Amino acid sequence: MKITNLRWWVIALIALATVINYIDRQALVVLWPSIAGDLYPDKSGDEHKEIYAFLSVIFIFSYAFGQAIFGKIFDWIGTRLGFALSISVWSIATMLHAFAKGVVTFSIFRALLGLAEAGNWPGATKGNAEWFPTKERALAQGIFNSGAAVGGLISIPLIGTMAVYFSWQMIFILIGVLGLLWLIPWMILVKAPPKNHPWITDEEREYILSGQQNQTVTADDNNDEGYNPSTGELLSRKQSWGVIIASACIDPIWWLFIFWIPIYLFEVYGMDVKQIALYGWVPYMGAMLGAFFGGLLAQNRFKAGWSTDHTRKLVITLGCLTMLPALLAMSNPGTPIVAVLLMAVILFGFQTAIGNVQTLPSDLYGGKTVGTLAGFSGMAAKLGAVGLTSLVPMLTAGGNYTPAFMIGAGLAISALASIWILCPKIEPLSPKG
């Protein structure tokens, strides 16, 4: 049996895993007012926010180290088994949330969830490098990133609707089952990398492998792309730090909204769960459009003959500059409609940029190093998010979110600067000397 365009089926499954990933993590965000009222009826709203921020920090901190760990795991056991391990563990962790009784148990289950969900990002980056030629990677990454946007888009109204019919405990169990069901088509379809997959057509195999600038595949199915430095040498290159610092600066902007959109709407505009479900999906529509726009724009520029360097820098710059004025405008949005529309612009810009930031490891290094650098940059990104998330309760005391948005604007500028300064030319690197 042969499957035409198998690579697109693979990236579609990875995008679907990302949708599930975001539904799982967003459940606590949407359900928190109910959970807090159930478990902590005697605490104030500010105390509820502090507990939520603490649990969020636990999640991101675990997620950060999970990025580095799973980056190595994916380079070690491959994309197929790496994804199977990651999603099975995070699905079980999601279901365990139903049995949480307080801060300690919630912390343990959030930590396990964060650790396992972290595998999705280095796994997607490595899968992208394996299954797509260079000119299609930004689009493939955009499809993958759209999964995050779609997950955010549907999670708030989905969980809000489920809350009408089910307890918060049952909701965690039901959404945890989704990930286990995903394993079935994944294990059936993704049997091997492109070189040795029995269902890929000869034409597609040749198209993929010939379009990967410096990649060959060994007989044992391991990617052996040109320059695969040791970890120490990898971290000695300024280009690596350009990717790491850009990730550390830009990613907290995403998490600022992922974790705080429902809380923001609840605190600033007094919305209940149903109203949050009505408004909260709008920013993710912008994110979904941005993910596709960033990928399609990069693909268009490649077809026009642009270099990888010019293409990546154009799209990343456009994304960051789109975010900047909208972040500044969030200091006084006025109505909730204007607020969520500004958020949509911000997440549009973020997704436009991030897909091309995430392809940089495969632009710079060989296949055996992609997962490692993706893991390090992902860890840095989440540590940056830890820092901002931990500050949010203090920055937003009294319901004033302006300081948080101003920090977000500064981070967008810093991310852009790191790419331009530390990655003077985005192209496959060679050993020093």
Backbone torsions as a table, in degrees:
resi	resn	phi	psi	omega
1	MET	NA	134.2	176.8
2	LYS	-119.3	140.8	179.0
3	ILE	-116.7	121.7	177.7
4	THR	-72.5	140.5	179.1
5	ASN	55.8	45.6	-177.5
6	LEU	-59.4	-35.3	-177.9
7	ARG	-58.5	-34.3	-179.5
8	TRP	-74.4	-30.7	173.1
9	TRP	-66.0	-38.9	179.1
10	VAL	-64.2	-48.1	-178.4
11	ILE	-69.1	-29.0	176.1
12	ALA	-65.1	-40.1	177.4
13	LEU	-66.7	-39.3	177.4
14	ILE	-64.3	-40.1	176.7
15	ALA	-63.0	-40.3	178.2
16	LEU	-63.9	-39.8	175.8
17	ALA	-59.8	-36.7	179.5
18	THR	-69.4	-37.0	174.0
19	VAL	-57.5	-48.9	179.5
20	ILE	-62.9	-40.7	177.7
21	ASN	-53.7	-46.2	-177.3
22	TYR	-75.9	-33.0	174.2
23	ILE	-62.1	-43.2	-179.3
24	ASP	-61.7	-47.4	-175.9
25	ARG	-75.5	-29.1	-178.1
26	GLN	-77.8	-14.9	-178.3
27	ALA	-56.6	-45.0	-179.4
28	LEU	-63.5	-38.3	-179.1
29	VAL	-59.8	-50.6	-176.1
30	VAL	-70.2	-38.8	-174.3
31	LEU	-86.5	-7.8	-171.9
32	TRP	-56.9	-44.4	177.4
33	PRO	-54.7	-39.6	178.2
34	SER	-70.7	-43.6	-179.7
35	ILE	-63.7	-45.7	-179.2
36	ALA	-62.5	-41.8	177.9
37	GLY	-65.9	-31.6	-179.9
38	ASP	-76.2	-47.0	-174.3
39	LEU	-88.7	-28.0	-175.4
40	TYR	-131.7	62.1	-175.3
41	PRO	-66.1	-22.6	-176.0
42	ASP	-92.1	-3.6	-177.9
43	LYS	-94.4	154.1	-178.6
44	SER	-79.0	171.9	178.6
45	GLY	-62.5	-40.0	177.6
46	ASP	-64.8	-37.1	177.6
47	GLU	-67.4	-38.9	175.2
48	HIS	-60.1	-41.4	-179.6
49	LYS	-65.7	-38.0	178.6
50	GLU	-65.3	-41.6	177.2
51	ILE	-63.4	-44.9	178.8
52	TYR	-60.4	-44.0	178.4
53	ALA	-61.3	-40.8	178.3
54	PHE	-61.0	-46.4	178.7
55	LEU	-64.1	-36.4	177.7
56	SER	-65.1	-41.3	178.0
57	VAL	-63.8	-42.0	176.8
58	ILE	-57.5	-45.4	179.8
59	PHE	-61.4	-51.5	-175.8
60	ILE	-66.6	-39.4	179.0
61	PHE	-60.3	-45.7	176.8
62	SER	-64.9	-39.5	178.2
63	TYR	-61.1	-40.2	-179.2
64	ALA	-60.5	-50.8	-179.3
65	PHE	-71.9	-28.9	175.2
66	GLY	-63.2	-32.5	177.4
67	GLN	-60.0	-49.3	-179.8
68	ALA	-66.1	-41.5	-179.5
69	ILE	-64.1	-49.7	-177.5
70	PHE	-72.5	-24.9	172.9
71	GLY	-58.6	-44.7	176.7
72	LYS	-68.2	-40.4	-179.4
73	ILE	-61.5	-44.6	179.5
74	PHE	-65.0	-37.9	175.6
75	ASP	-67.4	-26.0	-177.3
76	TRP	-84.2	-53.9	-173.3
77	ILE	-103.0	-7.0	177.2
78	GLY	94.4	168.7	-174.9
79	THR	-68.0	-42.4	-175.2
80	ARG	-59.8	-56.4	-177.5
81	LEU	-73.9	-31.2	178.7
82	GLY	-60.9	-46.5	177.8
83	PHE	-65.1	-40.3	179.7
84	ALA	-60.2	-43.1	178.7
85	LEU	-65.4	-47.7	-176.1
86	SER	-61.0	-51.9	-173.3
87	ILE	-74.3	-30.2	177.9
88	SER	-67.0	-41.6	-179.8
89	VAL	-68.9	-43.3	-177.9
90	TRP	-69.6	-29.0	177.4
91	SER	-67.2	-42.7	177.0
92	ILE	-64.1	-41.6	178.7
93	ALA	-61.4	-38.8	177.9
94	THR	-61.2	-45.6	-179.8
95	MET	-64.4	-32.1	179.2
96	LEU	-65.4	-23.1	177.7
97	HIS	-57.1	-27.2	-179.3
98	ALA	-63.4	-20.8	-175.8
99	PHE	-104.0	7.6	179.4
100	ALA	-71.6	140.0	-178.0
101	LYS	-120.0	-7.0	-178.1
102	GLY	-177.8	-166.7	-175.1
103	VAL	-61.4	-41.7	-176.0
104	VAL	-63.2	-52.7	-178.7
105	THR	-67.7	-39.1	175.2
106	PHE	-61.4	-39.3	180.0
107	SER	-62.9	-43.6	179.8
108	ILE	-62.2	-47.0	-177.3
109	PHE	-71.3	-35.1	176.0
110	ARG	-67.2	-36.7	178.2
111	ALA	-64.6	-44.4	178.6
112	LEU	-64.6	-40.6	177.6
113	LEU	-62.6	-46.4	-179.6
114	GLY	-62.7	-42.7	179.9
115	LEU	-59.7	-45.8	-176.0
116	ALA	-76.6	-41.0	-179.6
117	GLU	-64.3	-22.6	-179.6
118	ALA	-60.7	-26.4	-178.8
119	GLY	-64.5	-20.9	-176.2
120	ASN	-62.2	-36.1	-172.6
121	TRP	-80.7	-53.4	174.6
122	PRO	-62.4	-30.9	176.9
123	GLY	-64.2	-43.4	178.4
124	ALA	-65.7	-40.3	178.8
125	THR	-63.0	-43.9	179.3
126	LYS	-68.2	-42.4	177.5
127	GLY	-61.2	-39.1	176.6
128	ASN	-60.9	-46.2	179.7
129	ALA	-63.5	-33.9	-179.7
130	GLU	-74.8	-40.2	-166.6
131	TRP	-101.9	-5.3	-175.2
132	PHE	-132.5	142.7	170.6
133	PRO	-68.9	161.7	-174.8
134	THR	-53.4	-42.7	-174.0
135	LYS	-68.6	-17.4	-179.3
136	GLU	-104.2	-2.4	-172.7
137	ARG	-66.7	-38.3	179.9
138	ALA	-65.0	-40.0	176.8
139	LEU	-65.6	-44.1	177.9
140	ALA	-61.4	-41.8	177.3
141	GLN	-65.5	-34.3	176.9
142	GLY	-64.8	-39.4	176.8
143	ILE	-63.9	-44.4	176.7
144	PHE	-60.0	-48.5	-179.3
145	ASN	-65.4	-28.6	177.1
146	SER	-63.2	-25.7	175.6
147	GLY	-60.9	-39.1	176.1
148	ALA	-63.3	-42.8	179.6
149	ALA	-65.9	-45.3	179.5
150	VAL	-64.4	-40.0	177.1
151	GLY	-59.0	-45.7	175.8
152	GLY	-66.0	-36.8	-178.8
153	LEU	-62.3	-44.1	-174.8
154	ILE	-94.0	-21.0	-173.2
155	SER	-65.2	-42.5	-176.4
156	ILE	-65.5	-53.2	177.0
157	PRO	-66.6	-34.6	179.7
158	LEU	-63.0	-51.3	-177.6
159	ILE	-69.9	-36.1	175.8
160	GLY	-60.3	-40.4	177.4
161	THR	-69.1	-43.5	178.8
162	MET	-60.4	-32.7	-178.8
163	ALA	-64.7	-21.5	177.2
164	VAL	-71.1	-30.3	-172.5
165	TYR	-109.4	-23.8	-175.3
166	PHE	-127.3	157.7	172.4
167	SER	-72.1	160.7	179.4
168	TRP	-63.5	-29.7	177.5
169	GLN	-64.8	-45.4	-179.5
170	MET	-65.8	-34.3	179.9
171	ILE	-61.9	-43.0	178.0
172	PHE	-61.2	-38.4	179.3
173	ILE	-67.7	-44.8	-177.0
174	LEU	-63.8	-44.6	-178.2
175	ILE	-74.1	-26.0	174.8
176	GLY	-64.3	-34.4	179.3
177	VAL	-63.3	-30.6	-177.6
178	LEU	-56.4	-43.6	-179.0
179	GLY	-64.1	-39.0	178.8
180	LEU	-66.2	-34.8	176.7
181	LEU	-67.9	-32.8	179.2
182	TRP	-61.3	-31.1	-177.5
183	LEU	-59.2	-29.6	-175.3
184	ILE	-62.6	-58.3	179.3
185	PRO	-66.4	-31.1	-179.9
186	TRP	-62.3	-49.3	-177.2
187	MET	-68.7	-28.1	177.9
188	ILE	-75.9	-44.5	-171.5
189	LEU	-82.0	-42.6	-173.7
190	VAL	-94.8	84.2	-175.3
191	LYS	-87.8	-29.2	-174.7
192	ALA	-167.1	166.8	172.4
193	PRO	-63.5	166.5	-174.2
194	PRO	-53.2	-38.4	-175.4
195	LYS	-58.2	-37.2	-173.2
196	ASN	-119.0	10.6	-179.3
197	HIS	-70.6	127.6	-175.7
198	PRO	-70.8	-18.0	-175.3
199	TRP	-100.6	-4.7	-178.4
200	ILE	-81.4	142.5	177.8
201	THR	-74.4	155.4	178.6
202	ASP	-61.4	-37.8	-179.2
203	GLU	-63.8	-44.7	-179.7
204	GLU	-68.7	-40.1	177.7
205	ARG	-57.7	-47.5	-179.7
206	GLU	-64.9	-40.0	179.6
207	TYR	-62.0	-43.5	-179.5
208	ILE	-66.4	-53.2	-172.9
209	LEU	-69.4	-36.9	-180.0
210	SER	-73.5	-20.9	-179.1
211	GLY	-93.1	3.6	177.8
212	GLN	-97.7	105.6	-164.9
213	GLN	-39.7	-49.4	-172.5
214	ASN	-132.6	29.9	-172.8
215	GLN	-109.5	135.3	166.4
216	THR	-127.9	163.4	179.8
217	VAL	-124.8	127.6	-178.9
218	THR	-75.8	169.5	-177.3
219	ALA	-64.9	-22.0	179.6
220	ASP	-93.8	18.5	174.0
221	ASP	73.1	9.4	176.5
222	ASN	-88.7	134.8	176.4
223	ASN	-68.2	136.3	-179.7
224	ASP	-133.0	69.7	-179.1
225	GLU	-79.1	151.9	-169.3
226	GLY	-35.4	-69.0	-172.7
227	TYR	-105.0	107.5	179.9
228	ASN	-124.2	81.4	-175.7
229	PRO	-72.7	164.5	171.0
230	SER	-65.8	165.8	-179.5
231	THR	-60.3	-41.0	178.8
232	GLY	-61.9	-44.2	179.0
233	GLU	-68.2	-38.3	177.2
234	LEU	-55.6	-45.5	-177.1
235	LEU	-79.2	-5.3	175.7
236	SER	-88.9	-8.2	-178.6
237	ARG	-92.4	131.8	-178.1
238	LYS	-64.5	-28.4	178.4
239	GLN	-63.2	-38.5	176.8
240	SER	-60.2	-42.9	-179.7
241	TRP	-71.3	-27.3	172.7
242	GLY	-61.2	-44.1	178.0
243	VAL	-66.5	-44.6	-177.0
244	ILE	-64.6	-46.9	-178.1
245	ILE	-68.6	-41.2	177.4
246	ALA	-59.5	-42.2	178.3
247	SER	-64.7	-42.0	-179.0
248	ALA	-65.3	-28.1	-178.4
249	CYS	-87.5	-42.7	-172.8
250	ILE	-81.2	-34.1	-173.1
251	ASP	-64.1	-38.4	178.7
252	PRO	-56.8	-26.6	178.3
253	ILE	-62.8	-43.7	177.8
254	TRP	-61.5	-47.8	-177.7
255	TRP	-68.4	-29.8	175.8
256	LEU	-55.4	-40.8	-178.7
257	PHE	-86.7	-37.5	179.2
258	ILE	-56.5	-46.2	-175.8
259	PHE	-83.4	-23.8	-167.2
260	TRP	-119.4	-3.0	178.5
261	ILE	-56.5	-54.8	179.6
262	PRO	-61.9	-40.6	179.5
263	ILE	-65.1	-41.7	177.2
264	TYR	-58.9	-48.9	-179.6
265	LEU	-64.9	-35.3	177.6
266	PHE	-68.7	-45.0	-173.3
267	GLU	-80.0	-44.0	-175.0
268	VAL	-81.1	-38.7	-174.6
269	TYR	-114.0	2.7	175.1
270	GLY	65.9	30.2	-176.9
271	MET	-79.2	146.1	172.2
272	ASP	-92.8	-176.4	-175.4
273	VAL	-59.0	-42.6	-178.8
274	LYS	-65.2	-42.0	178.6
275	GLN	-67.2	-39.1	176.8
276	ILE	-61.8	-40.4	177.1
277	ALA	-62.7	-31.6	-179.2
278	LEU	-73.9	-38.7	-175.7
279	TYR	-99.0	-31.8	-166.4
280	GLY	-66.7	-17.5	-178.2
281	TRP	-80.7	-19.4	-172.8
282	VAL	-59.0	-46.8	179.7
283	PRO	-57.8	-32.5	-177.9
284	TYR	-74.5	-23.1	172.1
285	MET	-63.8	-43.2	174.6
286	GLY	-60.5	-41.0	179.0
287	ALA	-62.3	-43.5	-179.8
288	MET	-62.6	-44.8	178.9
289	LEU	-64.0	-39.0	179.1
290	GLY	-65.1	-38.0	179.1
291	ALA	-61.5	-44.5	178.8
292	PHE	-71.6	-39.8	-178.9
293	PHE	-61.4	-46.6	-179.8
294	GLY	-60.9	-41.3	178.5
295	GLY	-69.0	-43.8	-178.9
296	LEU	-68.3	-37.8	178.4
297	LEU	-63.7	-44.0	178.1
298	ALA	-61.9	-44.0	178.7
299	GLN	-61.6	-40.8	178.7
300	ASN	-61.5	-41.9	-179.3
301	ARG	-68.7	-36.6	176.1
302	PHE	-63.3	-42.5	178.7
303	LYS	-64.2	-28.3	178.9
304	ALA	-80.2	-2.4	177.2
305	GLY	95.8	7.8	178.8
306	TRP	-69.4	152.2	175.8
307	SER	-76.4	164.0	175.6
308	THR	-59.5	-41.1	-179.2
309	ASP	-60.0	-52.7	-178.4
310	HIS	-65.3	-38.4	-178.1
311	THR	-66.0	-51.6	-178.3
312	ARG	-60.3	-44.5	-176.9
313	LYS	-68.1	-35.8	176.6
314	LEU	-61.0	-51.1	-174.0
315	VAL	-68.7	-41.5	178.9
316	ILE	-64.0	-43.0	178.9
317	THR	-63.2	-44.6	179.4
318	LEU	-60.6	-42.8	179.8
319	GLY	-62.9	-46.0	-178.7
320	CYS	-66.3	-40.9	-179.7
321	LEU	-70.9	-23.5	174.3
322	THR	-71.6	-39.3	-179.8
323	MET	-66.1	-38.3	-166.4
324	LEU	-56.7	-56.2	-177.8
325	PRO	-65.5	-32.8	179.7
326	ALA	-68.9	-37.3	176.0
327	LEU	-63.1	-41.5	178.0
328	LEU	-65.4	-38.0	-179.0
329	ALA	-69.6	-21.2	179.7
330	MET	-67.4	-9.1	177.4
331	SER	-64.9	-26.9	178.7
332	ASN	-151.0	72.4	-175.4
333	PRO	-75.4	-20.5	-178.6
334	GLY	82.9	-103.8	-175.3
335	THR	-82.9	157.9	177.1
336	PRO	-63.1	-31.0	178.4
337	ILE	-63.6	-45.4	178.0
338	VAL	-63.6	-40.2	-179.1
339	ALA	-60.1	-48.8	-177.4
340	VAL	-71.6	-29.1	175.7
341	LEU	-69.1	-40.0	175.1
342	LEU	-63.5	-40.7	175.5
343	MET	-60.2	-38.6	178.6
344	ALA	-62.4	-40.7	177.5
345	VAL	-63.8	-43.3	-179.9
346	ILE	-61.3	-47.8	-178.5
347	LEU	-71.8	-28.3	171.7
348	PHE	-60.5	-50.1	179.0
349	GLY	-62.3	-41.7	178.9
350	PHE	-58.8	-50.3	-177.2
351	GLN	-68.5	-31.6	174.6
352	THR	-58.5	-43.9	-176.9
353	ALA	-79.2	-44.0	-166.4
354	ILE	-66.2	-33.9	179.3
355	GLY	-59.7	-36.2	179.1
356	ASN	-81.9	-29.6	171.8
357	VAL	-63.6	-42.2	-176.8
358	GLN	-71.2	-19.5	176.3
359	THR	-85.2	-9.3	-176.6
360	LEU	-58.9	-40.0	177.3
361	PRO	-55.2	-41.2	179.5
362	SER	-76.9	-19.9	173.8
363	ASP	-74.8	-30.0	-171.9
364	LEU	-98.6	-36.4	-170.0
365	TYR	-127.5	171.9	179.6
366	GLY	-79.1	170.2	-172.7
367	GLY	-60.2	-32.7	-179.7
368	LYS	-78.3	-4.2	-179.0
369	THR	-112.8	-16.9	-175.5
370	VAL	-57.3	-49.7	-178.9
371	GLY	-62.1	-37.1	-179.1
372	THR	-65.4	-50.2	179.4
373	LEU	-66.5	-38.6	176.0
374	ALA	-60.7	-37.9	178.1
375	GLY	-66.9	-44.3	178.4
376	PHE	-64.1	-44.7	-179.8
377	SER	-67.2	-36.2	176.2
378	GLY	-65.6	-39.0	177.2
379	MET	-63.7	-44.8	178.5
380	ALA	-61.9	-39.7	179.0
381	ALA	-60.3	-44.1	-177.3
382	LYS	-75.7	-31.0	173.6
383	LEU	-65.8	-37.9	173.6
384	GLY	-61.4	-41.3	177.9
385	ALA	-65.9	-35.6	175.9
386	VAL	-58.4	-46.9	-179.0
387	GLY	-59.1	-48.3	-178.3
388	LEU	-69.2	-43.7	-178.6
389	THR	-61.5	-39.9	-179.5
390	SER	-66.7	-24.5	-179.6
391	LEU	-86.5	-18.5	-173.1
392	VAL	-55.6	-47.6	179.5
393	PRO	-56.3	-39.1	178.2
394	MET	-72.4	-43.5	-178.4
395	LEU	-65.9	-28.9	-173.7
396	THR	-107.8	19.9	178.9
397	ALA	-55.4	130.9	-178.2
398	GLY	81.3	6.9	177.4
399	GLY	85.8	11.6	178.5
400	ASN	-95.2	106.8	-176.4
401	TYR	-94.7	2.0	-176.8
402	THR	-56.0	-46.4	179.7
403	PRO	-57.6	-37.9	179.3
404	ALA	-64.3	-41.3	-179.5
405	PHE	-70.1	-33.5	177.1
406	MET	-65.6	-40.9	175.4
407	ILE	-61.6	-41.0	177.5
408	GLY	-58.1	-41.6	178.7
409	ALA	-63.0	-42.2	177.5
410	GLY	-63.5	-36.5	178.8
411	LEU	-67.2	-36.9	178.0
412	ALA	-62.1	-42.5	178.2
413	ILE	-64.6	-42.0	-179.0
414	SER	-64.9	-39.7	178.2
415	ALA	-61.6	-44.2	-179.9
416	LEU	-63.6	-43.1	-179.2
417	ALA	-63.0	-39.3	-177.8
418	SER	-63.8	-37.0	178.4
419	ILE	-67.2	-48.2	-175.9
420	TRP	-68.8	-35.2	-175.7
421	ILE	-85.1	-44.7	-173.0
422	LEU	-92.3	-14.8	175.7
423	CYS	-118.7	71.0	-175.4
424	PRO	-58.7	-31.0	175.0
425	LYS	-146.4	118.2	-178.9
426	ILE	-86.5	107.1	-178.3
427	GLU	-162.2	162.7	178.1
428	PRO	-56.8	127.5	-178.4
429	LEU	-84.1	161.9	176.8
430	SER	-123.4	160.8	177.8
431	PRO	-58.3	148.3	178.5
432	LYS	-64.9	149.4	176.8
433	GLY	95.8	NA	NA
